[in-house]
Amino acid sequence: MRISYSSDVDYDKDGKIIGIEILDANMLNLH
C-alpha cells in the first residue's frame, strides 16, 4: 500500500513517514 499526501509530510530512506503525523485523520477521511 502506497500512501501519498500533499501535506508537509516527508518520507525517510526506509519509507518511514517523518514530520507531522496527520495520517490517522487523512486515512479516516479517505475511507
Biopython code that builds the backbone (N, CA, C, O; Angstrom):
import numpy as np
from Bio.PDB.StructureBuilder import StructureBuilder

atoms = [
    (1, "MET", "N", (0.843, -1.188, 0.000)),
    (1, "MET", "CA", (0.000, 0.000, 0.000)),
    (1, "MET", "C", (0.880, 1.241, 0.000)),
    (1, "MET", "O", (1.707, 1.436, 0.891)),
    (2, "ARG", "N", (0.689, 2.061, -0.998)),
    (2, "ARG", "CA", (1.492, 3.287, -1.093)),
    (2, "ARG", "C", (0.643, 4.477, -0.671)),
    (2, "ARG", "O", (-0.480, 4.654, -1.142)),
    (3, "ILE", "N", (1.186, 5.276, 0.209)),
    (3, "ILE", "CA", (0.450, 6.444, 0.701)),
    (3, "ILE", "C", (1.157, 7.718, 0.248)),
    (3, "ILE", "O", (2.369, 7.858, 0.417)),
    (4, "SER", "N", (0.407, 8.628, -0.317)),
    (4, "SER", "CA", (0.996, 9.894, -0.745)),
    (4, "SER", "C", (0.100, 11.036, -0.290)),
    (4, "SER", "O", (-1.112, 11.020, -0.505)),
    (5, "TYR", "N", (0.712, 12.018, 0.337)),
    (5, "TYR", "CA", (-0.044, 13.168, 0.810)),
    (5, "TYR", "C", (0.565, 14.444, 0.242)),
    (5, "TYR", "O", (1.769, 14.518, 0.001)),
    (6, "SER", "N", (-0.276, 15.435, 0.033)),
    (6, "SER", "CA", (0.210, 16.708, -0.490)),
    (6, "SER", "C", (0.495, 17.674, 0.649)),
    (6, "SER", "O", (0.697, 18.868, 0.429)),
    (7, "SER", "N", (0.508, 17.146, 1.866)),
    (7, "SER", "CA", (0.765, 17.997, 3.023)),
    (7, "SER", "C", (2.258, 18.031, 3.326)),
    (7, "SER", "O", (3.065, 17.510, 2.556)),
    (8, "ASP", "N", (2.621, 18.642, 4.441)),
    (8, "ASP", "CA", (4.033, 18.747, 4.805)),
    (8, "ASP", "C", (4.498, 17.455, 5.456)),
    (8, "ASP", "O", (4.802, 17.423, 6.649)),
    (9, "VAL", "N", (4.550, 16.391, 4.666)),
    (9, "VAL", "CA", (4.990, 15.105, 5.189)),
    (9, "VAL", "C", (6.162, 14.617, 4.361)),
    (9, "VAL", "O", (6.079, 14.550, 3.134)),
    (10, "ASP", "N", (7.247, 14.277, 5.026)),
    (10, "ASP", "CA", (8.428, 13.791, 4.321)),
    (10, "ASP", "C", (8.617, 12.309, 4.594)),
    (10, "ASP", "O", (8.193, 11.794, 5.628)),
    (11, "TYR", "N", (9.263, 11.629, 3.647)),
    (11, "TYR", "CA", (9.497, 10.202, 3.810)),
    (11, "TYR", "C", (10.977, 9.937, 4.026)),
    (11, "TYR", "O", (11.834, 10.541, 3.381)),
    (12, "ASP", "N", (11.261, 9.019, 4.946)),
    (12, "ASP", "CA", (12.638, 8.663, 5.240)),
    (12, "ASP", "C", (13.153, 7.724, 4.158)),
    (12, "ASP", "O", (12.393, 7.306, 3.285)),
    (13, "LYS", "N", (14.434, 7.391, 4.210)),
    (13, "LYS", "CA", (15.027, 6.492, 3.217)),
    (13, "LYS", "C", (14.324, 5.137, 3.223)),
    (13, "LYS", "O", (14.148, 4.515, 2.176)),
    (14, "ASP", "N", (13.929, 4.690, 4.401)),
    (14, "ASP", "CA", (13.272, 3.385, 4.524)),
    (14, "ASP", "C", (11.781, 3.476, 4.230)),
    (14, "ASP", "O", (11.061, 2.484, 4.345)),
    (15, "GLY", "N", (11.319, 4.657, 3.852)),
    (15, "GLY", "CA", (9.899, 4.816, 3.561)),
    (15, "GLY", "C", (9.103, 5.173, 4.795)),
    (15, "GLY", "O", (7.874, 5.231, 4.756)),
    (16, "LYS", "N", (9.806, 5.414, 5.895)),
    (16, "LYS", "CA", (9.105, 5.796, 7.122)),
    (16, "LYS", "C", (8.673, 7.254, 7.020)),
    (16, "LYS", "O", (9.383, 8.092, 6.465)),
    (17, "ILE", "N", (7.528, 7.528, 7.552)),
    (17, "ILE", "CA", (6.995, 8.879, 7.477)),
    (17, "ILE", "C", (7.519, 9.706, 8.642)),
    (17, "ILE", "O", (7.405, 9.316, 9.804)),
    (18, "ILE", "N", (8.096, 10.852, 8.307)),
    (18, "ILE", "CA", (8.616, 11.736, 9.344)),
    (18, "ILE", "C", (7.934, 13.094, 9.221)),
    (18, "ILE", "O", (7.510, 13.485, 8.134)),
    (19, "GLY", "N", (7.834, 13.792, 10.311)),
    (19, "GLY", "CA", (7.203, 15.099, 10.293)),
    (19, "GLY", "C", (5.865, 15.052, 11.009)),
    (19, "GLY", "O", (5.683, 14.306, 11.971)),
    (20, "ILE", "N", (4.936, 15.857, 10.526)),
    (20, "ILE", "CA", (3.629, 15.936, 11.177)),
    (20, "ILE", "C", (2.866, 14.632, 10.964)),
    (20, "ILE", "O", (2.759, 14.139, 9.841)),
    (21, "GLU", "N", (2.346, 14.088, 12.042)),
    (21, "GLU", "CA", (1.602, 12.833, 11.931)),
    (21, "GLU", "C", (0.124, 13.133, 11.739)),
    (21, "GLU", "O", (-0.643, 13.211, 12.699)),
    (22, "ILE", "N", (-0.261, 13.299, 10.473)),
    (22, "ILE", "CA", (-1.666, 13.581, 10.158)),
    (22, "ILE", "C", (-2.262, 12.413, 9.394)),
    (22, "ILE", "O", (-3.295, 12.541, 8.737)),
    (23, "LEU", "N", (-1.589, 11.264, 9.493)),
    (23, "LEU", "CA", (-2.022, 10.100, 8.718)),
    (23, "LEU", "C", (-3.370, 9.598, 9.207)),
    (23, "LEU", "O", (-4.238, 9.262, 8.401)),
    (24, "ASP", "N", (-3.552, 9.544, 10.514)),
    (24, "ASP", "CA", (-4.792, 8.997, 11.050)),
    (24, "ASP", "C", (-5.992, 9.798, 10.552)),
    (24, "ASP", "O", (-6.983, 9.219, 10.104)),
    (25, "ALA", "N", (-5.910, 11.099, 10.625)),
    (25, "ALA", "CA", (-7.022, 11.945, 10.205)),
    (25, "ALA", "C", (-7.268, 11.793, 8.710)),
    (25, "ALA", "O", (-8.413, 11.665, 8.276)),
    (26, "ASN", "N", (-6.196, 11.807, 7.923)),
    (26, "ASN", "CA", (-6.354, 11.687, 6.479)),
    (26, "ASN", "C", (-6.900, 10.324, 6.095)),
    (26, "ASN", "O", (-7.770, 10.229, 5.229)),
    (27, "MET", "N", (-6.407, 9.270, 6.724)),
    (27, "MET", "CA", (-6.860, 7.926, 6.386)),
    (27, "MET", "C", (-8.340, 7.775, 6.720)),
    (27, "MET", "O", (-9.077, 7.121, 5.982)),
    (28, "LEU", "N", (-8.778, 8.368, 7.816)),
    (28, "LEU", "CA", (-10.193, 8.287, 8.165)),
    (28, "LEU", "C", (-11.023, 9.023, 7.125)),
    (28, "LEU", "O", (-12.108, 8.571, 6.761)),
    (29, "ASN", "N", (-10.518, 10.155, 6.643)),
    (29, "ASN", "CA", (-11.253, 10.927, 5.645)),
    (29, "ASN", "C", (-11.264, 10.215, 4.297)),
    (29, "ASN", "O", (-12.262, 10.252, 3.576)),
    (30, "LEU", "N", (-10.144, 9.563, 3.959)),
    (30, "LEU", "CA", (-10.070, 8.865, 2.676)),
    (30, "LEU", "C", (-11.024, 7.680, 2.655)),
    (30, "LEU", "O", (-11.657, 7.406, 1.635)),
    (31, "HIS", "N", (-11.127, 6.982, 3.772)),
    (31, "HIS", "CA", (-12.013, 5.817, 3.823)),
    (31, "HIS", "C", (-13.433, 6.298, 4.127)),
    (31, "HIS", "O", (-14.354, 5.486, 4.218)),
]
sb = StructureBuilder()
sb.init_structure("model")
sb.init_model(0)
sb.init_chain("A")
sb.init_seg("    ")
for serial, (resi, resn, name, xyz) in enumerate(atoms, 1):
    if name == "N":
        sb.init_residue(resn, " ", resi, " ")
    sb.init_atom(name, np.array(xyz, "f"), 0.0, 1.0, " ", f" {name:<3s}", serial, name[0])
structure = sb.get_structure()
